[in-house]
Amino acid sequence: MIIGNIHNLQPWLPQELRLAIEHIKAHVTAETPKGKHDIEGNRLFYR
């Protein structure tokens, strides 16, 4: 379990998780269509 919030990312979080959270904060809005969205191809993505 990870406790915290996306506005104060902890340095001990894995780099991939921090990258994904920062990408989502910068790019995902209410207008973002549902579905798979690649950050780094199949290596890092969100749904």
C-alpha positions as CSV (number, residue, x, y, z in Angstrom):
1,M,0.0,0.0,0.0
2,I,1.2,3.5,-0.8
3,I,-0.1,6.4,1.2
4,G,0.2,10.0,0.0
5,N,-1.1,12.1,-2.8
6,I,-0.2,13.0,-6.4
7,H,0.7,16.6,-5.4
8,N,3.6,15.6,-3.2
9,L,5.4,12.7,-4.7
10,Q,7.8,10.9,-2.5
11,P,11.4,10.3,-3.7
12,W,11.2,6.6,-2.7
13,L,8.5,5.9,-5.3
14,P,9.7,3.9,-8.3
15,Q,10.7,6.1,-11.2
16,E,8.1,4.6,-13.5
17,L,5.3,5.3,-11.1
18,R,6.5,9.0,-10.7
19,L,6.7,9.3,-14.4
20,A,3.2,7.9,-14.9
21,I,1.7,10.2,-12.2
22,E,3.4,13.3,-13.6
23,H,2.2,12.4,-17.2
24,I,-1.4,11.8,-16.0
25,K,-1.4,15.1,-14.0
26,A,-0.2,17.0,-17.1
27,H,-2.3,15.3,-19.8
28,V,-5.5,13.7,-18.5
29,T,-8.6,15.8,-18.3
30,A,-12.3,15.2,-18.3
31,E,-12.1,15.3,-22.1
32,T,-9.6,12.4,-22.3
33,P,-11.3,9.5,-24.1
34,K,-11.5,6.2,-22.3
35,G,-9.2,3.4,-23.3
36,K,-5.5,2.6,-23.3
37,H,-3.1,5.5,-23.4
38,D,0.7,4.9,-23.9
39,I,3.3,6.8,-22.1
40,E,6.2,4.5,-23.2
41,G,4.5,2.0,-25.5
42,N,3.5,-1.2,-23.8
43,R,6.1,-0.7,-21.2
44,L,4.3,2.1,-19.4
45,F,0.6,3.0,-20.1
46,Y,-2.6,3.8,-18.3
47,R,-6.3,3.0,-18.9
